[in-house]
Amino acid sequence: MIWSRRPVRVRAPATSANLGPGFDALGLALALYDEVEARVTGGGLAIEVSGEGSETATAGEQHLVVRAMRAAFGAMGGQPPGIALRCVNAIPHGRGLGSSAAAVCCGLLAARALAGPGGPVAAGGPVLSDRAASLDEAASPDGTALSDGTALSDEAVFQLAATLEGHPDNVAACLAGGLTIAWSPRPVPAAAAAGTGTPTGAAAGPRLLRIAVPTTLRAVACVPSVPLATEAARQALPPAVPYADAAANAARSALLVAALTGAPQVLFEATEDFLHQPYRSGLMPETARLLGALRRAGAAAVVSGAGPAVLVLSFDGQPPSPGAVGSIAGKTGTPWDVIPLRIDQQGAHVQQGGLDVHPSVSARRAPTWNQGASRNRFRGRAQITRDYPGVTGPASCTTHRQQAEGMPWAHLVLS
């Protein structure tokens, strides 16, 4: 296998799954980014992480970006002699904003760009088009090599991402950008398929459909200081829900797609959920309290993914403003970082050039109405670890992070 001599840089957006009623199906890409620079070396593994999750630099082969790269390399038929990574993270970890999906997508796209033949992919190009992804060229879920031994197709990247991350909703939005619907076809019983020409047997892997949303759609993320494990949020869900609640959620999900694509007047009603948010409120009472306050004020607020972050959706000219959201959050008695964000329309992609010493605007903290949080996620230590023969123990250095206070909306998507 031929390896690129140049480092590659990948940028992946934050994502919010569910969006209220669209449980395990809807995802939205947000203009807050993790960036990874990766290169092939003569041997060993070197990881540098700054910003969010800097402590993960000591994870070695268990680092999620590395695990994704190994899976992609394995699917393409070989492993490089060594890997060096630089990660600049802006997506909060464990808050329901898709940090694990971004890490997986960065790793897969970096590996595809470093491997040849067939790579690197065109810089800046979209990963998935506005159509349902198929399995025609997908790699097997266990990461075995593709039949042709060449670069991963877009469909194979999506399948690997969904397998590694565990659910397709976040990785779909992260790869494709904008609003996505993810679903998994079910097996067709032989009796039902008889005489219809429908294939039988195992179901295909997850699929996605990207839907364009107006550029006037906005989001405000309210991020708490304490994380919540997705698995804990999953365990809070009941094994069954009342039929009436399921029917109401189906109606709201359909209404939400309409609201986000051309009927903004129904956005508030469309974000009402009966399926998962009520059952998770006991695990995150501060989130439930803020969610209730925002919705009583007329805001289209939802739990972001599995939580505990809250996402407020609106269109230009619709209330509430980010400042109003910050004011409501400030009255709850709980520290919240309130971050206004545009919708990312491009999705994860390979960029030209390496990372700067200081993070680009897109990788810094967005303007916030900080309600007294005790930490500054972007001022701290950048952890560096190396796993080379003869080198033991982690090293660290200090990176100074500049907050982008008071930036106008338009600057949120600049790189």
N, C-alpha and C positions, 0 to 999 in steps of 0.2 A: 504494500500500500504506500502511496506517495503522500507525504505530509507537507503541509504548507510551511514555508520558512518564516512567514510573517505571522505576528500575533493577530488574533481576530478579536473584535469588540462586539458584544451583543447587548442590546438594551431590551428589557421586558417590562411591561406596565403592571401596576397593581390591578387587581380585579375585585369586584364584589359579586358574589354569587347569590342566587335565590331572588334578591330584590323584592322580598316580601313573599308573595304567593308562588313564585316560580321555583319551588323547591327542587334542588338537584337538576335544574333544567336551564334556567336563565343565568347569564353572566354578562357583566359590563366591564369594559376595560377603562381604567382611570389613568390620567396623566401624572402619575407618580412612578418613578422608575428605579429598578435595580439594573446595574451595569456590570458586565463581566468582561475582562480581558484575559484571553487564554492563549497559550503558545505551547508548542511541542519542544521539549528539551531532551538532552542526552540521557537523562535518567532521573529517577526520584519524583517526588511530589512536593511542590511549594505552593502554599496558599496564603494570600494576604486578604484580609477582610477589614473594611472600614465602614463606619456608619452603623446601621442596624445589624445586630447579630455578629458583632466583631468577635465574640467569644467562640464562634463556630470555626474559626481558623484552626483550632487545635483538633478538629474532628478527623483530619486525615482522609482516608478512603471513605469514611462514612459521611463526609460533607455532601450535602444534597446535590450541589452542582457537579461534584466529582462523580457521584453515583450515576447521575444522568449522562455524563460524558462517557463513562465506562459502558453503560447500556447501549449508547449510540455507536461507540466504537465496536462493541461486540456484534451489533447488528450489521455493521459494515464489514466485518471479517477480520479485525485485528486491533491491537492496542499499541499506542505510541510508546517509545522508550521512556518518556517522562512528560510530566505536565506541570506548568506553572500558571497559577491563577491570581488575578487581582480582582476583587469584588468591591464595588462601591454600592452600598445598599441604602435605599431611602424608604423601602416599604416596611412598615412595622411588622414585627414577628408576632404570631399568635393572637392577632386582633381581628381576623376575618377579612383581610384585605389581600389574600392570595400570595403571600410571600413564598410559600413552598412551590406554588405553580410557577412563579417567576423564576425561582432557582432551577427548577426542572427544565423549563423552556430555554433558559440561558445555556444550561449545560448541553442540551440536545443540539441546539443551533450552533453552538461553538464547536462541538465535535464534528458536526456535518461540514462546517466551513473549513476546519483544519484538515479533513481527510480528502483524499483523492483516490481514483479519478472521479469526476463528477462534482467536485467541490473545489473552491468554496462557492457558495451560492451568491447570486447577485446582491451586492450590498444595498440595503434599503428596500428591497423588494418585499411585498407582502408574503406571508407564509401560507395563508389559505385564502382562496377566493370566495366569492359570495355564492357558494353552493354547498350541498351536503358532501361531507368527506366520505370516501368509500374505502374499502379494504383491498382494492385491486392490487396495490403494490405495498401493502403494509408488512412490517416485520412481525414476527411472532412475538407474543407477549413475554416470553422468557428471554428475549434478547438475542436469539440465534441469528446467524448471518442471513442476509437477504439472498435470494437465489442468484442474483446477478453480481453480488459482491461489490456494488457501487454505492454511490451516495444515497442516503435516505430520501424517499419521496416525502412530500408534505403530509400525505396521509399517514405514512409510517411514523413521522415525527409526532403527529397527534396521538396515534395509538400508543406509542411508547410513553408519551407524556401522561396520558390518562392512566396507564398501568402503574407508572411510578408514583403519581400523585394520589391515586386512589379514586378520584371522581373526575368526570370529564368537564364539569361546568366551568371551573376556574381556568383550566388549561385551554379550553376552547376560546374563551374571551382573551386570554393572554396571547395566544398565537394569532388569532384572527383580528383582534381589535374590535371596537364598537360593541354592539349588542349581539349576543349569540344565544342560540338554543341548542342544547346538547341532549341527546337521547341514546338509548341502547336498544336496538331491535331485539325482539324475543324470538326464541326458536319456534318454527312452524311445525306442529305435529303432522306426522305423515298422513293421518286420516283427513285432516283439514286441507292439506295441500293436494290430495289426490284429484287428478283431473283438472287442476287449475294452472299447472305449469309452475307453481311456486316452489322454489328449492326447499328441501327439508334439512333437518340436522341442526347443528349448533348455530346460535345466533351470531351475527357479525358483531364486531366490536363497536364501541361508541361512535356516533356520528355528530356532525355539527352543521348548523346553518347560521351564516352571518347575516344580520339585518342592519341596513343603514339607519342611523338615527340622525335627527337634525343637529346641526352644529350649535344650535341654541340651547341644547340640553346641558345642564350643569349638575354638579354633585358637590356636596359638602360632607366630608368625613369627620365624625366626632370620635376621636381615638382615646381610650382610657389608658392609664398608666400600667394596669395589670392585665396580663394576657389570659387567654382561656384556651385550653387544648381542644381541638376539634373533636377528638374522640370522646371527651367528657360531654360535649354538647350533643353528640350523637346518642350517647347512652341515656340522655334525658327524654328522648322521644318514645312515645308509646308504641306498642306493636300494632295497634289499630286505632283508627279515628272514626268518629261518627260519620255516617253517610252524608248528612246535611253539611258537615264541615268540608268534606271532600268535594262535594258539588259546588259549594260556595267558593272554594279555592280554585277550582277549574274555571269558574266564571271570571274570577279576579285575574287569573293568569292570562286568559285571552284578552281581557280588558287592558291589562298592563302592556302587552305588545302593541295594542292599538294606541294607548296613551303615549308610549315612547316613540312612536313612528308617525304621529300626525294628529292625535286627539288629546292635546295637553290638558284640556278642561276636565278630563276624567282621571287625571294622574293620582289625586288623593285617594279616591275610592279604589283605584286599581292596585294600590300598594297595601291594601288590607290583607292580612294573613290569618288563617285559621289552622294551619297544618303543623307548624313547628315553633313559631315565636312564642305562643302562650306556654308551651311546655318547657321552654328553656328559660323562662323568666326567673325561676327560682335559683338557677345557677348564676345569673348575672343580674341581681336586683338593681344595681345602678344603671345598667343598660335599659332595663324595663322602665325605670323611673324617667330617664331622659326620653325614651321613645314615647311614653305616654304624654309627657309635657309638650313635646314637639307636635304630636298629632292633635292634641287639644288646641294648639295654636294654628292648626290648619296646614301643617307641613307634611309633605309626602315622605315620611320617615320610615325606615325599615332597619332591621338588624342586618349588618353587612356579613354575608356568609353565615358562619356558625357563631359570629360575635367574637368579642363583646363590643366591637365598634358599631356605631350607628351611621347610616348613610341617609342623607336628605337629598332628594331629587327635585329639580325644578327646571323650568324653561326661562329664558330671558324675559324679564318683566313680571314673572310670577314671584310672589312672596314664598318663603321668607328669604331675605338677603343673608349672606354669610355672617354679617354682623349681628343680625337678629338671632340666627342660630346660636352664635356664641353667647349672646345675652341670655337666652333660655338655658343653655348648658351651664352658664355661670351660676344660675339660681338653684341648681340641683344639689349643691354642696359637695360635688365630686369633681376632681380635676379632669378636664377634658382638653385635648388638643383639637382645635376646630380648624380643619384644613379645606379650603375651597379648591376644587379641581375641575378641569375640563375633562371631557371624554376622549380617551385615546382612540384614534381612528385607524392606526396602522398596525398595531400589534407588535409582538416581539420580532426583532429583525437584526441582521448583521449590519454594523456600521463601519465606515472607513476609519482607519487610524486607531491609535491606542488611547487609553484613558489619560486624562490630564492628572497632574499631581494633586490639584484640587478638583473636586467633583464639578461637573457641568451644572448649569442651572437646573436641568431636568432631574438631576440626582440629589439636589439639595432639598432642604425642607421648604415646602410651599409656605406662603404667608399664612400665619395662624392667628387665631384669637385664643391665646393660651390662657386657660383658666386656672393657672396656679400649679401646673404639673411640676413635680419635684425633680424631673430629670430633663436634660436636653439631649435628645437622641443623637444629635449631629455635632456634639462637641465631646470628644473623648479619645479613646485609644484605638489605633488601627492594629489589629493583631496579625502577626506574620509567623507562620510556622513552615519549617522545611524538613523534609524527610529524605535526606541524602546520606549515603554511606559516610560515616565519620563525623556527622553533625548530629548532635543530640540536644533536646530541649527546645522550647519555644523562645523566640525573640520577639520584642515588641518595640514599636515606635509610636510617637504621638503625632497625630494629624489634627491640624486646626481646621474647623469647619465654620464656614460663614453662613449665617442664616440669611435667607432672601426675604427680609422683612419688608413689607409694604409693596411688594412687586404687583404690578397690575395683572389682571387676568391673562392677558395675551402672552405674558412671559412664561407662563407655566409649561408651555409646550416647546420652548426653545431648547436647543442642545448646544 
